[in-house]
Amino acid sequence: MDRTPLSSSLPVTIDPNIVSGTPVFRGTRVPVQTLFDYIADGTTLDEFLDNFPTVQRADALQVLENIGPLVRAGVSS
């Protein structure tokens, strides 16, 4: 199988057959970047989860806690 977890501890999958290999929340076709786009636009996590019910709250929180600081560091450098 071509699926590659981004990290074994993160709920993110990269599969060339799903959204052309874009990192998505595991078990979904929802790109992780979509969460960051929503948050950047001022959308709450609850609103994001309402719009993407296949994404689990725990997965979204884990991504925000683990990847969010890396994204912020990249923006500020």
PDB file as gemmi writes it, atoms N, CA and C in Angstrom:
CRYST1    1.000    1.000    1.000  90.00  90.00  90.00 P 1                      
ATOM      1  N   MET A   1       0.844  -1.179   0.000  1.00  0.00           N  
ATOM      2  CA  MET A   1       0.000   0.000   0.000  1.00  0.00           C  
ATOM      3  C   MET A   1       0.887   1.239   0.000  1.00  0.00           C  
ATOM      4  N   ASP A   2       0.475   2.278  -0.698  1.00  0.00           N  
ATOM      5  CA  ASP A   2       1.273   3.495  -0.824  1.00  0.00           C  
ATOM      6  C   ASP A   2       1.061   4.483   0.313  1.00  0.00           C  
ATOM      7  N   ARG A   3       0.163   4.195   1.219  1.00  0.00           N  
ATOM      8  CA  ARG A   3      -0.109   5.141   2.293  1.00  0.00           C  
ATOM      9  C   ARG A   3       1.110   5.315   3.172  1.00  0.00           C  
ATOM     10  N   THR A   4       1.390   6.561   3.500  1.00  0.00           N  
ATOM     11  CA  THR A   4       2.516   6.866   4.368  1.00  0.00           C  
ATOM     12  C   THR A   4       2.035   7.780   5.475  1.00  0.00           C  
ATOM     13  N   PRO A   5       2.122   7.347   6.742  1.00  0.00           N  
ATOM     14  CA  PRO A   5       1.766   8.276   7.807  1.00  0.00           C  
ATOM     15  C   PRO A   5       2.809   9.380   7.879  1.00  0.00           C  
ATOM     16  N   LEU A   6       2.367  10.608   8.080  1.00  0.00           N  
ATOM     17  CA  LEU A   6       3.294  11.735   8.208  1.00  0.00           C  
ATOM     18  C   LEU A   6       4.225  11.488   9.393  1.00  0.00           C  
ATOM     19  N   SER A   7       3.672  11.023  10.458  1.00  0.00           N  
ATOM     20  CA  SER A   7       4.408  10.610  11.648  1.00  0.00           C  
ATOM     21  C   SER A   7       3.502   9.617  12.343  1.00  0.00           C  
ATOM     22  N   SER A   8       4.075   8.614  12.928  1.00  0.00           N  
ATOM     23  CA  SER A   8       3.236   7.594  13.552  1.00  0.00           C  
ATOM     24  C   SER A   8       2.378   8.163  14.672  1.00  0.00           C  
ATOM     25  N   SER A   9       2.762   9.301  15.224  1.00  0.00           N  
ATOM     26  CA  SER A   9       1.993   9.882  16.319  1.00  0.00           C  
ATOM     27  C   SER A   9       0.952  10.896  15.847  1.00  0.00           C  
ATOM     28  N   LEU A  10       0.969  11.265  14.576  1.00  0.00           N  
ATOM     29  CA  LEU A  10       0.024  12.255  14.066  1.00  0.00           C  
ATOM     30  C   LEU A  10      -1.095  11.588  13.275  1.00  0.00           C  
ATOM     31  N   PRO A  11      -2.299  12.140  13.364  1.00  0.00           N  
ATOM     32  CA  PRO A  11      -3.441  11.583  12.643  1.00  0.00           C  
ATOM     33  C   PRO A  11      -3.511  12.089  11.204  1.00  0.00           C  
ATOM     34  N   VAL A  12      -2.397  11.993  10.504  1.00  0.00           N  
ATOM     35  CA  VAL A  12      -2.287  12.525   9.146  1.00  0.00           C  
ATOM     36  C   VAL A  12      -1.763  11.423   8.236  1.00  0.00           C  
ATOM     37  N   THR A  13      -2.333  11.349   7.040  1.00  0.00           N  
ATOM     38  CA  THR A  13      -1.905  10.356   6.061  1.00  0.00           C  
ATOM     39  C   THR A  13      -1.560  11.045   4.755  1.00  0.00           C  
ATOM     40  N   ILE A  14      -0.529  10.535   4.098  1.00  0.00           N  
ATOM     41  CA  ILE A  14      -0.175  10.982   2.750  1.00  0.00           C  
ATOM     42  C   ILE A  14      -0.273   9.762   1.852  1.00  0.00           C  
ATOM     43  N   ASP A  15      -1.163   9.841   0.875  1.00  0.00           N  
ATOM     44  CA  ASP A  15      -1.390   8.728  -0.045  1.00  0.00           C  
ATOM     45  C   ASP A  15      -1.524   9.320  -1.440  1.00  0.00           C  
ATOM     46  N   PRO A  16      -0.703   8.906  -2.393  1.00  0.00           N  
ATOM     47  CA  PRO A  16      -0.781   9.483  -3.736  1.00  0.00           C  
ATOM     48  C   PRO A  16      -2.143   9.288  -4.398  1.00  0.00           C  
ATOM     49  N   ASN A  17      -2.942   8.365  -3.887  1.00  0.00           N  
ATOM     50  CA  ASN A  17      -4.268   8.121  -4.452  1.00  0.00           C  
ATOM     51  C   ASN A  17      -5.373   8.923  -3.776  1.00  0.00           C  
ATOM     52  N   ILE A  18      -5.024   9.690  -2.758  1.00  0.00           N  
ATOM     53  CA  ILE A  18      -6.008  10.521  -2.055  1.00  0.00           C  
ATOM     54  C   ILE A  18      -5.561  11.969  -2.168  1.00  0.00           C  
ATOM     55  N   VAL A  19      -6.361  12.781  -2.825  1.00  0.00           N  
ATOM     56  CA  VAL A  19      -6.094  14.208  -3.024  1.00  0.00           C  
ATOM     57  C   VAL A  19      -4.657  14.418  -3.514  1.00  0.00           C  
ATOM     58  N   SER A  20      -4.239  13.584  -4.441  1.00  0.00           N  
ATOM     59  CA  SER A  20      -2.922  13.689  -5.088  1.00  0.00           C  
ATOM     60  C   SER A  20      -1.753  13.725  -4.107  1.00  0.00           C  
ATOM     61  N   GLY A  21      -1.888  13.041  -2.987  1.00  0.00           N  
ATOM     62  CA  GLY A  21      -0.791  12.980  -2.032  1.00  0.00           C  
ATOM     63  C   GLY A  21      -0.734  14.117  -1.036  1.00  0.00           C  
ATOM     64  N   THR A  22      -1.737  14.981  -1.049  1.00  0.00           N  
ATOM     65  CA  THR A  22      -1.810  16.063  -0.072  1.00  0.00           C  
ATOM     66  C   THR A  22      -2.006  15.464   1.321  1.00  0.00           C  
ATOM     67  N   PRO A  23      -1.323  15.959   2.340  1.00  0.00           N  
ATOM     68  CA  PRO A  23      -1.558  15.446   3.693  1.00  0.00           C  
ATOM     69  C   PRO A  23      -3.015  15.673   4.110  1.00  0.00           C  
ATOM     70  N   VAL A  24      -3.674  14.585   4.501  1.00  0.00           N  
ATOM     71  CA  VAL A  24      -5.079  14.643   4.916  1.00  0.00           C  
ATOM     72  C   VAL A  24      -5.228  14.045   6.309  1.00  0.00           C  
ATOM     73  N   PHE A  25      -6.330  14.397   6.969  1.00  0.00           N  
ATOM     74  CA  PHE A  25      -6.652  13.753   8.235  1.00  0.00           C  
ATOM     75  C   PHE A  25      -6.924  12.282   7.965  1.00  0.00           C  
ATOM     76  N   ARG A  26      -6.378  11.404   8.798  1.00  0.00           N  
ATOM     77  CA  ARG A  26      -6.512   9.963   8.578  1.00  0.00           C  
ATOM     78  C   ARG A  26      -7.984   9.569   8.436  1.00  0.00           C  
ATOM     79  N   GLY A  27      -8.223   8.684   7.485  1.00  0.00           N  
ATOM     80  CA  GLY A  27      -9.567   8.187   7.244  1.00  0.00           C  
ATOM     81  C   GLY A  27     -10.483   9.155   6.530  1.00  0.00           C  
ATOM     82  N   THR A  28      -9.934  10.280   6.044  1.00  0.00           N  
ATOM     83  CA  THR A  28     -10.751  11.285   5.355  1.00  0.00           C  
ATOM     84  C   THR A  28     -10.046  11.731   4.079  1.00  0.00           C  
ATOM     85  N   ARG A  29     -10.708  12.625   3.368  1.00  0.00           N  
ATOM     86  CA  ARG A  29     -10.110  13.295   2.217  1.00  0.00           C  
ATOM     87  C   ARG A  29      -9.950  14.795   2.519  1.00  0.00           C  
ATOM     88  N   VAL A  30      -9.955  15.141   3.788  1.00  0.00           N  
ATOM     89  CA  VAL A  30      -9.878  16.540   4.217  1.00  0.00           C  
ATOM     90  C   VAL A  30      -8.413  16.926   4.407  1.00  0.00           C  
ATOM     91  N   PRO A  31      -7.906  17.837   3.566  1.00  0.00           N  
ATOM     92  CA  PRO A  31      -6.517  18.273   3.720  1.00  0.00           C  
ATOM     93  C   PRO A  31      -6.281  18.963   5.065  1.00  0.00           C  
ATOM     94  N   VAL A  32      -5.164  18.671   5.682  1.00  0.00           N  
ATOM     95  CA  VAL A  32      -4.790  19.298   6.945  1.00  0.00           C  
ATOM     96  C   VAL A  32      -4.704  20.812   6.769  1.00  0.00           C  
ATOM     97  N   GLN A  33      -4.233  21.255   5.616  1.00  0.00           N  
ATOM     98  CA  GLN A  33      -4.110  22.693   5.347  1.00  0.00           C  
ATOM     99  C   GLN A  33      -5.448  23.408   5.495  1.00  0.00           C  
ATOM    100  N   THR A  34      -6.539  22.708   5.211  1.00  0.00           N  
ATOM    101  CA  THR A  34      -7.868  23.312   5.327  1.00  0.00           C  
ATOM    102  C   THR A  34      -8.125  23.775   6.753  1.00  0.00           C  
ATOM    103  N   LEU A  35      -7.704  22.991   7.737  1.00  0.00           N  
ATOM    104  CA  LEU A  35      -7.874  23.395   9.135  1.00  0.00           C  
ATOM    105  C   LEU A  35      -7.128  24.697   9.398  1.00  0.00           C  
ATOM    106  N   PHE A  36      -5.888  24.790   8.943  1.00  0.00           N  
ATOM    107  CA  PHE A  36      -5.109  26.008   9.176  1.00  0.00           C  
ATOM    108  C   PHE A  36      -5.696  27.202   8.424  1.00  0.00           C  
ATOM    109  N   ASP A  37      -6.234  26.968   7.234  1.00  0.00           N  
ATOM    110  CA  ASP A  37      -6.885  28.045   6.483  1.00  0.00           C  
ATOM    111  C   ASP A  37      -8.104  28.563   7.238  1.00  0.00           C  
ATOM    112  N   TYR A  38      -8.906  27.652   7.765  1.00  0.00           N  
ATOM    113  CA  TYR A  38     -10.095  28.048   8.521  1.00  0.00           C  
ATOM    114  C   TYR A  38      -9.707  28.844   9.760  1.00  0.00           C  
ATOM    115  N   ILE A  39      -8.724  28.348  10.503  1.00  0.00           N  
ATOM    116  CA  ILE A  39      -8.291  29.031  11.723  1.00  0.00           C  
ATOM    117  C   ILE A  39      -7.738  30.418  11.379  1.00  0.00           C  
ATOM    118  N   ALA A  40      -6.955  30.512  10.317  1.00  0.00           N  
ATOM    119  CA  ALA A  40      -6.388  31.800   9.898  1.00  0.00           C  
ATOM    120  C   ALA A  40      -7.472  32.799   9.518  1.00  0.00           C  
ATOM    121  N   ASP A  41      -8.592  32.287   9.009  1.00  0.00           N  
ATOM    122  CA  ASP A  41      -9.708  33.156   8.627  1.00  0.00           C  
ATOM    123  C   ASP A  41     -10.610  33.500   9.807  1.00  0.00           C  
ATOM    124  N   GLY A  42     -10.259  33.022  11.002  1.00  0.00           N  
ATOM    125  CA  GLY A  42     -11.035  33.348  12.192  1.00  0.00           C  
ATOM    126  C   GLY A  42     -12.156  32.375  12.510  1.00  0.00           C  
ATOM    127  N   THR A  43     -12.195  31.261  11.819  1.00  0.00           N  
ATOM    128  CA  THR A  43     -13.212  30.245  12.068  1.00  0.00           C  
ATOM    129  C   THR A  43     -12.829  29.455  13.314  1.00  0.00           C  
ATOM    130  N   THR A  44     -13.816  29.126  14.129  1.00  0.00           N  
ATOM    131  CA  THR A  44     -13.535  28.336  15.327  1.00  0.00           C  
ATOM    132  C   THR A  44     -13.350  26.864  14.960  1.00  0.00           C  
ATOM    133  N   LEU A  45     -12.742  26.135  15.864  1.00  0.00           N  
ATOM    134  CA  LEU A  45     -12.570  24.701  15.657  1.00  0.00           C  
ATOM    135  C   LEU A  45     -13.929  24.023  15.529  1.00  0.00           C  
ATOM    136  N   ASP A  46     -14.891  24.436  16.343  1.00  0.00           N  
ATOM    137  CA  ASP A  46     -16.229  23.839  16.263  1.00  0.00           C  
ATOM    138  C   ASP A  46     -16.856  24.057  14.890  1.00  0.00           C  
ATOM    139  N   GLU A  47     -16.694  25.243  14.331  1.00  0.00           N  
ATOM    140  CA  GLU A  47     -17.235  25.508  12.992  1.00  0.00           C  
ATOM    141  C   GLU A  47     -16.539  24.639  11.952  1.00  0.00           C  
ATOM    142  N   PHE A  48     -15.229  24.501  12.057  1.00  0.00           N  
ATOM    143  CA  PHE A  48     -14.493  23.636  11.141  1.00  0.00           C  
ATOM    144  C   PHE A  48     -15.032  22.216  11.230  1.00  0.00           C  
ATOM    145  N   LEU A  49     -15.177  21.708  12.446  1.00  0.00           N  
ATOM    146  CA  LEU A  49     -15.653  20.337  12.637  1.00  0.00           C  
ATOM    147  C   LEU A  49     -17.086  20.164  12.144  1.00  0.00           C  
ATOM    148  N   ASP A  50     -17.912  21.199  12.273  1.00  0.00           N  
ATOM    149  CA  ASP A  50     -19.277  21.137  11.725  1.00  0.00           C  
ATOM    150  C   ASP A  50     -19.240  21.012  10.208  1.00  0.00           C  
ATOM    151  N   ASN A  51     -18.300  21.705   9.578  1.00  0.00           N  
ATOM    152  CA  ASN A  51     -18.187  21.670   8.117  1.00  0.00           C  
ATOM    153  C   ASN A  51     -17.518  20.398   7.608  1.00  0.00           C  
ATOM    154  N   PHE A  52     -16.726  19.753   8.453  1.00  0.00           N  
ATOM    155  CA  PHE A  52     -16.002  18.537   8.063  1.00  0.00           C  
ATOM    156  C   PHE A  52     -16.230  17.459   9.126  1.00  0.00           C  
ATOM    157  N   PRO A  53     -17.435  16.887   9.153  1.00  0.00           N  
ATOM    158  CA  PRO A  53     -17.788  15.939  10.218  1.00  0.00           C  
ATOM    159  C   PRO A  53     -16.973  14.645  10.217  1.00  0.00           C  
ATOM    160  N   THR A  54     -16.242  14.369   9.150  1.00  0.00           N  
ATOM    161  CA  THR A  54     -15.410  13.160   9.138  1.00  0.00           C  
ATOM    162  C   THR A  54     -14.117  13.344   9.925  1.00  0.00           C  
ATOM    163  N   VAL A  55     -13.772  14.585  10.243  1.00  0.00           N  
ATOM    164  CA  VAL A  55     -12.564  14.860  11.036  1.00  0.00           C  
ATOM    165  C   VAL A  55     -12.925  14.756  12.516  1.00  0.00           C  
ATOM    166  N   GLN A  56     -12.170  13.966  13.235  1.00  0.00           N  
ATOM    167  CA  GLN A  56     -12.390  13.797  14.672  1.00  0.00           C  
ATOM    168  C   GLN A  56     -11.784  14.976  15.434  1.00  0.00           C  
ATOM    169  N   ARG A  57     -12.499  15.432  16.460  1.00  0.00           N  
ATOM    170  CA  ARG A  57     -12.019  16.553  17.280  1.00  0.00           C  
ATOM    171  C   ARG A  57     -10.609  16.272  17.820  1.00  0.00           C  
ATOM    172  N   ALA A  58     -10.394  15.081  18.342  1.00  0.00           N  
ATOM    173  CA  ALA A  58      -9.081  14.741  18.910  1.00  0.00           C  
ATOM    174  C   ALA A  58      -7.988  14.834  17.854  1.00  0.00           C  
ATOM    175  N   ASP A  59      -8.299  14.440  16.621  1.00  0.00           N  
ATOM    176  CA  ASP A  59      -7.305  14.515  15.544  1.00  0.00           C  
ATOM    177  C   ASP A  59      -6.977  15.968  15.212  1.00  0.00           C  
ATOM    178  N   ALA A  60      -8.016  16.809  15.124  1.00  0.00           N  
ATOM    179  CA  ALA A  60      -7.789  18.224  14.818  1.00  0.00           C  
ATOM    180  C   ALA A  60      -6.962  18.885  15.921  1.00  0.00           C  
ATOM    181  N   LEU A  61      -7.289  18.584  17.161  1.00  0.00           N  
ATOM    182  CA  LEU A  61      -6.534  19.161  18.276  1.00  0.00           C  
ATOM    183  C   LEU A  61      -5.085  18.695  18.266  1.00  0.00           C  
ATOM    184  N   GLN A  62      -4.881  17.430  17.966  1.00  0.00           N  
ATOM    185  CA  GLN A  62      -3.512  16.904  17.926  1.00  0.00           C  
ATOM    186  C   GLN A  62      -2.700  17.579  16.825  1.00  0.00           C  
ATOM    187  N   VAL A  63      -3.320  17.801  15.678  1.00  0.00           N  
ATOM    188  CA  VAL A  63      -2.633  18.493  14.581  1.00  0.00           C  
ATOM    189  C   VAL A  63      -2.303  19.927  14.987  1.00  0.00           C  
ATOM    190  N   LEU A  64      -3.264  20.621  15.582  1.00  0.00           N  
ATOM    191  CA  LEU A  64      -3.013  21.999  16.003  1.00  0.00           C  
ATOM    192  C   LEU A  64      -1.887  22.071  17.035  1.00  0.00           C  
ATOM    193  N   GLU A  65      -1.864  21.132  17.962  1.00  0.00           N  
ATOM    194  CA  GLU A  65      -0.847  21.142  19.013  1.00  0.00           C  
ATOM    195  C   GLU A  65       0.542  20.786  18.484  1.00  0.00           C  
ATOM    196  N   ASN A  66       0.603  19.884  17.508  1.00  0.00           N  
ATOM    197  CA  ASN A  66       1.899  19.382  17.042  1.00  0.00           C  
ATOM    198  C   ASN A  66       2.427  20.069  15.794  1.00  0.00           C  
ATOM    199  N   ILE A  67       1.552  20.452  14.905  1.00  0.00           N  
ATOM    200  CA  ILE A  67       1.986  21.076  13.653  1.00  0.00           C  
ATOM    201  C   ILE A  67       1.839  22.588  13.713  1.00  0.00           C  
ATOM    202  N   GLY A  68       0.873  23.073  14.463  1.00  0.00           N  
ATOM    203  CA  GLY A  68       0.636  24.508  14.568  1.00  0.00           C  
ATOM    204  C   GLY A  68       1.876  25.310  14.915  1.00  0.00           C  
ATOM    205  N   PRO A  69       2.642  24.900  15.933  1.00  0.00           N  
ATOM    206  CA  PRO A  69       3.863  25.650  16.264  1.00  0.00           C  
ATOM    207  C   PRO A  69       4.868  25.682  15.114  1.00  0.00           C  
ATOM    208  N   LEU A  70       4.942  24.614  14.344  1.00  0.00           N  
ATOM    209  CA  LEU A  70       5.856  24.596  13.192  1.00  0.00           C  
ATOM    210  C   LEU A  70       5.398  25.577  12.121  1.00  0.00           C  
ATOM    211  N   VAL A  71       4.081  25.641  11.915  1.00  0.00           N  
ATOM    212  CA  VAL A  71       3.536  26.575  10.927  1.00  0.00           C  
ATOM    213  C   VAL A  71       3.802  28.006  11.378  1.00  0.00           C  
ATOM    214  N   ARG A  72       3.541  28.286  12.654  1.00  0.00           N  
ATOM    215  CA  ARG A  72       3.783  29.642  13.173  1.00  0.00           C  
ATOM    216  C   ARG A  72       5.257  30.006  13.081  1.00  0.00           C  
ATOM    217  N   ALA A  73       6.140  29.073  13.369  1.00  0.00           N  
ATOM    218  CA  ALA A  73       7.581  29.337  13.293  1.00  0.00           C  
ATOM    219  C   ALA A  73       7.992  29.656  11.865  1.00  0.00           C  
ATOM    220  N   GLY A  74       7.417  28.975  10.912  1.00  0.00           N  
ATOM    221  CA  GLY A  74       7.719  29.225   9.504  1.00  0.00           C  
ATOM    222  C   GLY A  74       7.227  30.574   9.044  1.00  0.00           C  
ATOM    223  N   VAL A  75       6.103  31.018   9.590  1.00  0.00           N  
ATOM    224  CA  VAL A  75       5.537  32.309   9.217  1.00  0.00           C  
ATOM    225  C   VAL A  75       6.366  33.441   9.794  1.00  0.00           C  
ATOM    226  N   SER A  76       6.876  33.262  11.007  1.00  0.00           N  
ATOM    227  CA  SER A  76       7.598  34.352  11.659  1.00  0.00           C  
ATOM    228  C   SER A  76       9.072  34.422  11.269  1.00  0.00           C  
ATOM    229  N   SER A  77       9.585  33.409  10.581  1.00  0.00           N  
ATOM    230  CA  SER A  77      11.010  33.451  10.232  1.00  0.00           C  
ATOM    231  C   SER A  77      11.248  34.084   8.888  1.00  0.00           C  
TER     232      SER A  77                                                      
END                                                                             
